[in-house]
Amino acid sequence: MSETAARSRTVQLLEFELGTETYCVDIAHVAEIVDVNDLTVLPNSASHVEGVMDLRGNTTTIVDPKVVFGIDDDGARKRIIVFDPERTADGKSVGWIVDEVDQVVEVDRDDIESSPADEDEAVKGVIKRDGDFVIWVRPTVVDA
């Protein structure tokens, strides 16, 4: 099999932690990963919006995916995954505040199971690894 054919059978995913669970997103959606800095709280914003921060002159809305996904865990909240504005639903700069960013992994598409909750647009699939599950989520489902 050629290298191009092998690459088309795999996908690169960024793994991160929310509470005690590991989640991942397609690395193609990620612009950068930054440390948590001071956030400016937006009055009357949605409950999942933590605030905004300035990233190199761009106002970036910071979202808490734990609120979106119903995860009840405070966690470390150390890193922000900033998504590529060209890949977000409304073209805005959006970041997710996560407990920790783990690694980028290359996963064979055959190892990805479809979401058990087919009606849930947030979950793209599930990857079983080392006796645990990694949940592949779509960053585009969260409006800032």
Secondary structure, DSSP 8 states (H G I E B T S, - for coil): --HHHHHHTEEEEEEEEETTEEEEEEGGGEEEEEE----B--TT--TTEEEEEEETTEEEEEE-HHHHHT--------EEEEE-GGGSTTS--EEEEESEEEEEEEEEGGGEEE-SSTT-TTEEEEEEETTEEEEEE-GGG---
